[in-house]
Amino acid sequence: VREIFLPQITIFMDNRHFSYKEWERLKHFIPPFGWMTLNYTDIKEVISALPHLSDQQILLSARKTEAPRCVSCAVVGNGGILNGSRLGKEINEHDYVFRLNGAVTKGYERDVGNRTSFYGFTASTVISSLHYLRTEGFPNIPISYILFTEGQRDFEWLEALQKNKSISKGSLKAYSHPYNFFSFTASSTQPRNNTEKAHSKIQYKYWAIYRPTTGALVLLTALHLCDTVSAYGFMTEDYKSYSNHYYDKYKKEMILYANHDFLLEKNLWRYLHQENIMKLYQRT
């Protein structure tokens, strides 16, 4: 394990990670893999303001004073497979719990637990979740946020958070006060995204909107940070047997939108589970 472990692999972006050379390299890739279509000045200003992160392994560094032991993490998706699972206690017993998008826990504690250590989102997903799930008890609790920058609007939000100012331009100006959503601290970070090849079945006309799901981004981040990872509420072979979300009031069919390759991700989670790289909750 010691031979294959890469302790200093870059996971999070900070103010050391912007340069003209890096801009030239990443401007050829669409977000979140790169900076194509984004504004050079905005990206430079936002990334230059990110605090220096001395240790990429933030979970291990937080435990340096403790006796060495494995760090266990639960990554909780929102899949309907969790409804009635009674896994809440098991999820809560992990050292850290990652959640994403519509991370509703109130009323579902028995199935999904109630602890949240990290919340992964994009500007679009958090607004949608707060808008559509406010009445369901979408939480407003002190947690660490992981922003996945999928477009210009995410950098505009991050700049507004850094400067405690309102957004006056772009598609999210209707939600002009992002600091009302978060308790922003100097420790807030965003993952550094490397390029990856889209699945061959994604049609060419969709290339500009294709990206991994937020769940995939959060799960892959956890795999870089944690010693053991258990994934709950992610897509499995029998996904059609369950509702789209565990908090749905009635069964809703999962829609495979063109901007994500859900089937590719499903096969990846199965493979990682079979290789004992992570544990995937499967009801059958």
N, C-alpha and C positions, 0 to 999 in steps of 0.2 A: 504494500500500500504506500509506503514511504517513497518508493521509486516512481510511482505514477501520480502522486499528489503534487499539484502545482500551487504552492501557497500564495504566489503573487500574481496569479492570473487577474487581469483587469476586468472587474465586474461593474463597478460604478464609475461614473464620469465625475471629474473634479476640474479645478481651474488649470491643471497641467495638461489637459487633453485637447486643448484647441490650439491650432497653429494654421498658418496658410497652407502648409504641406498637407496637414490632415484634412483641411477643407477641400483641397483639390482631389484628395483620394476619395472622400465620402460623398462628394457632390454628384457622383455618378450613380448613386443608389437611392432608391425611394425610402422614405421613412417607414418603419423605424430602423431600417438597416443603414441608412445614411442620411444625407441632407439635400437630396435633389429637390428642387422647387422652393427651397427655403431661402430666407434672406440672410446674406452673409453677415451684415452688421448686427442683426438681432441675435444670431447664433453666437457670434463672438462675444457680445456683451453678456448674454445670459451665462454661457459656460465659464467665462472669465470671472464671474461673480460667485461661482460655486465654491464652497469651502474646501480646503485641502483635506484629503482623506489619507491619513498616514498608514492605515492598514485596510486592505480590501476585504480581508476576512473579518468582518465586523462582529460576527457572533463569537468567534474564537477569541478575538481581542477583548471582548467584553467579559471574558471568563478567565483572564490571565492570572488572577489572584486565586483561582480555585484549583483544586486538584484536577489533573487532566482526565477528561472522560469524553465520550462521544456526545455530540450535540444532535438531539432528535428534533425533527420538524414535521409538522402536519401542514399540508397544503390543501385547503378546502375550497373546491369549486362549488358551483351552484346546481349541479345536476340533480334531477328528480330521483335518482337512485338512492339519495340520502334520506328521502322521506320515509319515515318508519324504521330507519336503520338502527336507532338507539346507540349511535356511536359517539354521542356527545362527551361522555366521560373519557373514552379512549382518546379522542381528539385533544381534550383539555390537558391530558397527562403528558403531552409532548413539551419539550423545552420551549419551543416557539411555534406559533400558529400563524400561517399566512392565509389571508383571504383576499377576495377580489370582487370587483363589480358590485352586484347587489347582495352584499354580505349580510343578509338579514339573520340575526340570531334570536331576537326576542320572540318567544313563543315556540322556538324550534331548538331550544337548548338540549333537549334529550337526544336529538338526532345529529346536531352539528356543533354542540358545545357553545361556550360563550366567550372564550378567550380570543383575543386578536393581538398579535405582536406586530405584524406588518400587513399593510393593505396596498395591493397593487392596482393601478388604475391608469387611464389616460384622461385627459380633460373631458373628452366626449363621454366615456363610460361612467365617470363619477357624476356628471350632470344628469345623464339619463337615469342612473340608479336613484339619485336623490329626488328626481322629479316623479318617477313612476312608483317608487317604493317607499316614499315618505310615510304613507299611512300604514305600511307594513312594519315600521319600526327600524328602518335603515339607520345604523348607529352613528352617533357622534361622540366618539370616545377617544381618549388620548393614546394614540398609536403612532408608529412610524410609517410614513408613506413612501411608496416606491413609484415614482412617475416614469412611465414608458412614453417617450416622446415620439408620437406617430405622425406629427405634422407641425406646421407653423404655429397653430393655436396652442399647442402644448408649451412651446417656448414663450409665447406671449403670456400664458398663465404663469409660468415660472418666473418670468421677469416681473410681473405684477406682484407675485408673492415676495420676491427678493426686495422690492422697493416699496412694498406696502401701498401700492397705488391701484387705481382702477384701470380696466382695459377699455381703450377708446376706439379700437379698430378690430377688424376680423369677425369671424363667424360667432364668437363667444361674447361679444360685447354686451349682449342682453344679460349675461351673467358677469357683470363688470367688476365684482368684488370677490375674487377667488379666496382672499384671506378670510372671508366669512365661513368658508367650508373647512379650513384647516387651521391647526395650530402649528405654524411654520417655525422651525428651529434651524439652527446652523447645521444640524446633523442630517437634514433632509437631503437625499441623494437621488440620482436617477441612473438607471443602468446604462452602461455603455454597450451599444448593440454592434455586433459584428455582422458582416454580410452572410447571407445564406441563400441557397438556391430554392426557388419556389418549386413546388411539386409539378411534375410534367403534365398532370391532368388539369392544372389551372389554365384556362384558356388565355390566349395572348391578350385579348381585349380587356382582361381584368388585371393585367400586371400592375397597373398604377395604384390599385386599391388593395392588392393582396398584402396580407401580413399575418403573422401567427395570432392566435387568440390571446387575449389578456391572460387567460388561464395558463396557456403554454409559456408565456413570458415569465409569469410568476413561478411556475413549477421549475423551469430551467434555471431561474435565479436561485431558488432554494437548493437545487442539486449542486450548485457551485458553492453554497454557503454552509450546508449542513452535512453531518456525517451520515445520518440516516434520514430518509425522506419517505413519508407515507402520503399518498395522494387520495383524496376523498372527493366524490362528486364529479369525477372526470368521465369522459365518454368511454364506454365499454362496448363489447360486441352486441350486447342485448339492449342498447340504448333506446330502441323503439318500444320497449316494455314499460318505460317510465315517462313521466311528464318532463317537460323541458327543464323546469326548476323545482327544487324541493319545496319552495314556498308557494307554488301555484295552487290556487283554490280549486281548480279543476284541471283535468289532464290536457296538456298542450303539447302538440307534436313538435319535435325539434326541427327547425328549419336550417338547412345547410346553405348558408349564404355564400355568395361567390367570393367575398373578400377574405374568407378563411378556408383552409383545406382541413376540414374536420376529420375526414377519414384518414388522412395521412397522420394527423396527431393521434387519433385513436390507435392506429397501428404502432406508433412510436411508444405510447404508454404501455401497450401490451408487451412490446419487445423489452423495454426497460424493466418491467416487472418480471418477465421470464428470465432475464439476465441477473436478477437480484440486485439491480442498481437502485431500485426503489420498490416500495410496496404499493400496489394499486388496489383500492377497494373494489371488489367485484361481488355482487350480491349472490351470484350462483356458485 
